[in-house]
Amino acid sequence: MYKPKSESWFSPVMGLVAIFPVFTFALGTWQLKRLKWKIDLIDELTEKLQLDPLPLPRQINITAIPDFAWRKVKAVGQWDHAHTMLLGPKVFEGENGYQVITPLKRQDGSTVLVDRGFINKEYGDNNTFDKPEGDIEVVGLIRLSQPRNAFTPDNDPKEKFWYWRDIDAMAEHAGGTEANVQPVFFEEIFDAHTGHIMARLDKGIPVGRPASVNLRNSHLSYVITWWGLSAISTIMLWRFVKKNAIRGRSLPR
């Protein structure tokens, strides 16, 4: 007696394809949680920026520094230009250059590290950027050491090459504990219009950072991407299953 032989259209590869919509949907959901976390973090840091600057105490509890990240602080002292470090390469307003990291010797005898801002490459390479003398009050944002990725070279203090922000190493380079240099780092604030910024760049005067939160937040685009892929792959999978279920693909024995 003749019986048709059915050929199953389901295969291990098909099983993997079926998992794809679920996997991409899960990734989109995870990115949605990350988006909420990033928005809450930005709101928290923005609130910190509204507070008046805190005077830096003479002896700073280093373990408490993370709690004051992105907090405005102020300090009075004189620049130690002999231990200036150039961090880079960096790009700002379409120009290549460096961030100028200079120790600030405070009136109480302690020293902290300050990112004075950006200078273009010519002034950095020729060591002709602005180096003011005398007492100065600096207002800035407390920052932490910068994570180093796999593509960033090692810092080379002896050759004066600094590629990433390693606060402990920078403090040691500036004299360390023997010179009462504390591993405290803040970025000088400079809020001005574009014309003033360009004028400072032309004169070799470091341009500090604005008093704003500039954390990258791309999680929404990731949510849209992953959920979009999930929706498209779900539709394609449904059409494929429906087509093969109707056809039934029978072969003679």
C-alpha positions as CSV (number, residue, x, y, z in Angstrom):
1,M,0.0,0.0,0.0
2,Y,1.4,3.4,-1.0
3,K,2.0,5.9,1.8
4,P,3.6,9.3,1.2
5,K,6.8,10.0,3.0
6,S,6.8,13.3,4.8
7,E,10.0,15.3,5.0
8,S,10.3,17.5,8.1
9,W,11.2,21.1,7.3
10,F,12.5,21.6,10.9
11,S,16.2,21.3,11.4
12,P,18.9,22.3,14.0
13,V,19.6,25.4,11.9
14,M,15.9,26.2,12.0
15,G,16.0,25.9,15.8
16,L,18.8,28.4,16.0
17,V,16.9,30.8,13.7
18,A,13.8,30.4,16.0
19,I,15.9,31.5,19.0
20,F,17.1,34.7,17.3
21,P,13.9,36.7,17.9
22,V,13.9,35.8,21.6
23,F,17.6,36.5,22.0
24,T,17.3,40.0,20.3
25,F,14.2,40.8,22.4
26,A,16.1,40.0,25.6
27,L,19.0,42.2,24.5
28,G,16.6,45.1,23.8
29,T,15.0,44.7,27.2
30,W,18.4,44.7,28.9
31,Q,19.4,47.9,27.0
32,L,16.1,49.4,28.2
33,K,17.2,48.8,31.8
34,R,20.6,50.3,31.0
35,L,18.8,53.3,29.5
36,K,16.9,53.9,32.7
37,W,20.1,53.5,34.7
38,K,22.0,56.0,32.5
39,I,19.1,58.6,32.7
40,D,19.0,58.3,36.5
41,L,22.8,58.7,36.7
42,I,22.7,61.8,34.4
43,D,20.0,63.3,36.6
44,E,22.0,62.6,39.7
45,L,25.1,64.2,38.3
46,T,23.2,67.2,37.0
47,E,21.8,67.8,40.5
48,K,25.4,67.7,41.8
49,L,26.4,70.4,39.3
50,Q,23.8,72.8,40.7
51,L,25.5,72.8,44.2
52,D,28.0,75.5,45.1
53,P,31.7,74.5,44.9
54,L,33.1,72.8,47.9
55,P,36.5,74.1,49.2
56,L,39.0,71.2,49.1
57,P,40.1,70.3,52.7
58,R,43.9,70.1,53.4
59,Q,43.8,66.3,53.9
60,I,41.3,64.6,51.7
61,N,39.9,61.1,52.4
62,I,40.8,59.3,49.3
63,T,38.4,56.5,49.9
64,A,35.5,59.1,49.8
65,I,36.5,60.6,46.4
66,P,34.1,58.4,44.4
67,D,31.2,59.8,46.3
68,F,32.2,63.3,45.1
69,A,32.8,62.5,41.4
70,W,31.3,65.2,39.2
71,R,31.1,67.5,42.3
72,K,32.2,71.1,41.9
73,V,35.2,72.0,44.1
74,K,37.5,75.0,44.4
75,A,41.1,75.4,45.5
76,V,43.6,78.2,45.7
77,G,47.3,77.8,45.0
78,Q,50.1,78.2,42.4
79,W,50.8,76.1,39.3
80,D,53.7,73.7,39.4
81,H,54.6,74.0,35.7
82,A,57.7,71.9,36.1
83,H,55.6,68.8,36.6
84,T,53.0,69.5,33.8
85,M,51.8,66.4,31.9
86,L,50.2,66.4,28.5
87,L,47.5,63.8,28.1
88,G,46.6,62.8,24.6
89,P,46.3,62.8,21.7
90,K,42.9,64.5,22.0
91,V,40.6,66.3,19.5
92,F,38.6,69.4,20.3
93,E,36.7,71.7,17.9
94,G,38.3,69.9,15.0
95,E,41.9,70.4,16.3
96,N,44.4,67.8,17.4
97,G,46.1,68.5,20.8
98,Y,46.4,67.6,24.4
99,Q,44.9,68.1,27.8
100,V,47.2,70.0,30.1
101,I,47.5,68.3,33.5
102,T,49.3,70.6,36.0
103,P,49.8,70.1,39.8
104,L,48.3,72.9,41.9
105,K,50.4,73.6,45.0
106,R,47.9,74.9,47.6
107,Q,48.4,77.4,50.3
108,D,48.1,74.7,53.0
109,G,51.2,72.9,51.5
110,S,49.3,70.0,49.8
111,T,49.2,69.5,46.1
112,V,46.4,68.2,43.8
113,L,46.2,67.5,40.1
114,V,44.2,69.8,37.7
115,D,43.2,69.3,34.1
116,R,43.5,72.9,33.0
117,G,42.0,72.1,29.6
118,F,42.8,71.6,25.9
119,I,45.6,73.1,23.9
120,N,46.3,72.4,20.2
121,K,49.2,70.2,19.2
122,E,51.6,72.9,18.1
123,Y,51.6,74.6,21.5
124,G,52.0,71.3,23.3
125,D,54.8,70.0,21.2
126,N,56.7,73.3,21.4
127,N,55.9,73.8,25.1
128,T,54.8,77.3,24.4
129,F,51.3,77.2,25.9
130,D,50.2,79.7,28.6
131,K,51.8,79.2,32.1
132,P,50.5,81.8,34.5
133,E,52.3,82.5,37.7
134,G,51.1,83.6,41.2
135,D,48.1,82.6,43.2
136,I,45.0,81.5,41.4
137,E,41.6,80.1,42.4
138,V,40.5,77.1,40.3
139,V,37.0,75.7,40.2
140,G,36.5,72.3,38.6
141,L,34.8,68.9,38.7
142,I,36.2,66.0,40.7
143,R,37.0,63.1,38.3
144,L,38.2,59.5,38.8
145,S,40.9,57.5,37.0
146,Q,40.0,56.7,33.4
147,P,39.5,53.1,32.5
148,R,42.0,51.9,29.9
149,N,40.8,49.8,27.0
150,A,42.8,47.1,25.1
151,F,43.8,49.5,22.3
152,T,45.3,52.3,24.6
153,P,49.1,52.2,25.0
154,D,50.8,52.1,28.4
155,N,51.6,55.5,29.8
156,D,55.3,56.3,29.7
157,P,56.1,59.0,32.3
158,K,59.8,58.9,31.6
159,E,59.2,59.9,28.0
160,K,56.3,62.2,29.0
161,F,53.8,60.2,27.1
162,W,50.4,60.1,28.8
163,Y,47.6,58.3,26.9
164,W,45.0,57.8,29.7
165,R,44.2,59.3,33.1
166,D,45.9,57.2,35.7
167,I,45.6,59.5,38.8
168,D,47.9,57.5,41.1
169,A,50.7,57.4,38.5
170,M,50.3,61.1,37.8
171,A,50.4,62.0,41.5
172,E,53.6,59.9,41.9
173,H,55.1,61.6,38.8
174,A,54.4,65.0,40.4
175,G,56.3,64.1,43.5
176,G,54.2,61.6,45.4
177,T,53.6,61.5,49.1
178,E,57.1,62.9,49.8
179,A,56.0,66.1,48.2
180,N,52.5,65.9,49.7
181,V,50.9,65.3,46.3
182,Q,47.5,63.8,46.8
183,P,45.9,61.5,44.1
184,V,43.0,64.0,43.7
185,F,42.1,65.1,40.2
186,F,39.6,67.7,38.9
187,E,38.9,69.3,35.6
188,E,38.9,73.1,35.5
189,I,35.6,74.6,34.4
190,F,35.5,77.1,31.6
191,D,32.1,78.3,30.3
192,A,32.2,80.7,27.4
193,H,30.9,81.2,23.9
194,T,32.6,79.8,20.8
195,G,34.4,83.0,19.9
196,H,36.1,83.2,23.3
197,I,37.1,79.5,23.1
198,M,38.7,79.9,19.7
199,A,40.6,83.0,20.9
200,R,42.1,81.0,23.8
201,L,43.0,78.2,21.4
202,D,44.8,80.6,19.1
203,K,46.8,82.0,22.1
204,G,47.7,78.7,23.6
205,I,45.6,79.2,26.7
206,P,44.1,75.9,27.9
207,V,40.3,75.6,27.4
208,G,38.6,73.9,30.3
209,R,35.4,71.9,30.3
210,P,31.9,73.2,30.5
211,A,29.9,72.7,33.7
212,S,27.7,70.1,32.2
213,V,27.3,66.3,32.1
214,N,28.5,64.9,28.8
215,L,28.1,61.2,29.4
216,R,27.5,59.2,26.3
217,N,24.0,57.7,26.2
218,S,23.3,55.5,23.2
219,H,21.1,52.9,24.9
220,L,17.9,54.1,23.3
221,S,19.3,53.5,19.8
222,Y,20.4,50.0,21.0
223,V,16.9,49.3,22.3
224,I,15.4,50.3,18.9
225,T,18.0,48.2,17.0
226,W,17.5,45.0,19.0
227,W,13.8,45.2,19.2
228,G,13.6,46.1,15.5
229,L,15.6,43.0,14.7
230,S,13.4,40.9,17.0
231,A,10.3,42.1,15.3
232,I,11.6,41.6,11.7
233,S,13.0,38.1,12.5
234,T,9.7,37.2,14.2
235,I,7.7,38.1,11.1
236,M,10.1,36.2,8.8
237,L,10.0,33.2,11.1
238,W,6.2,33.2,11.2
239,R,5.9,33.5,7.4
240,F,8.4,30.6,6.9
241,V,6.6,28.3,9.4
242,K,3.2,29.1,8.0
243,K,4.4,28.5,4.4
244,N,5.9,25.1,5.2
245,A,3.0,24.0,7.4
246,I,0.5,24.6,4.6
247,R,2.7,23.0,1.9
248,G,3.3,19.9,3.9
249,R,6.1,18.8,1.5
250,S,5.3,15.2,0.9
251,L,7.6,12.9,-1.1
252,P,6.8,9.5,-2.7
253,R,8.3,6.5,-1.0
